[in-house]
Amino acid sequence: MARSVLKADHFQNEQAAFAYVEARLWPNGPVCPHCGETERIGALKGKTTRPGLYKCYACKKPFTVRIGTIFEDSHLPLHLWLQVIHLMCASKKGIATRQIQRMLNSSMKTAWFLGHRIRLAMAPASDVGPLGGPGKTIEADDMEMGRSKKTRRPVGFRRSTHNVKVLSLVERGGEVRSVTLDHRGVGARLRELAHQDSRLVTDMGTPFKFQGFAKHETVDHHKFEWARGDVHTNTLEGFFSIFKRGIVGVYQHVDSKHFDRYLAEFDFRQNTRVKLGINDRERAEIALKGMTGKRLTYETTQSEARA
């Protein structure tokens, strides 16, 4: 018999939601976010006490599992957070801010900020190393988010200089990592993200020439060469296809200041896809475990948009 996954207790009940999050962020029991204490902690269970409240008897401060995570400083109930996290992880091309707004019956500001916090949790840690290494193969390709040939302006109009350029890399058998390109260009970002001892596979694009990798093989798309043995960029072409459909068909407009966050969202789903044996529930749990130590204030996001 069919049953909605959103009928699960942690999507409907606040107490169950706190228990669900605590089990994943505190697998060995509560940890005080103020002093790191793990022993002298007690749950507060008064009639007027809010759900999930603990007190640390080392530093005398109360706390919940929200502290130190993307849930902090949010008035939205935790079970609604979990619903949106699941939907963002289960939707192959994302879910629009307006759709979240209608689903939660909230303001657009709440829905927009909610999505950005979750994308922050999906982003890789700041201390991740470069992709590849000796004996490993990396595909690299770039793309530009702009007008298609079918919707291009007539001859006489200047070409837009505000299109966002993206560089993506994938380690064969490993993860995808994407970044927006800045004044440093493809070469600098490529050397920053990929190990120089890797075997690099690209197309014949000029930015990929003479980058100093141990081995560099190419395919020539201008000659309709898409693959030569295992020399191809088809993995990234498929990723770009999904990404472009998500941006154009779901999000419709993305400010360049926030583009890296949307890339992190699509990278995350690509790196935890069903083909790797990860289902929607497991993907949401992986996203949840990445929320500790990451905070994003609404004021910060607004200042970035105005910059």
Secondary structure, 3 states (H helix, E strand, C coil): CCCCHHHCHHHHCHHHHHHHHHHHHCCCCCCCCCCCCCCCEEECCCCCCCCCCEEECCCCCEECCCCCECCCCCCCCHHHHHHHHHHHHHCCCCCCHHHHHHHHCCCHHHHHHHHHHHHHHHCCCCCCCCECCCCCEEEEEEEEECCCCCCCCCCCCCCCCCCEEEEEEEECCCCEEEEECCCCHHHHHHHHHECCCCEEEEECCHHHCCCCCCEEEEECHHHCCCEECCEECHHHHHHHHHHHHHHHHHHCCCCHHHHHHHHHHHHHHHHCCHHHCCCHHHHHHHHHHCCECCCCCHHHHHHHHHC
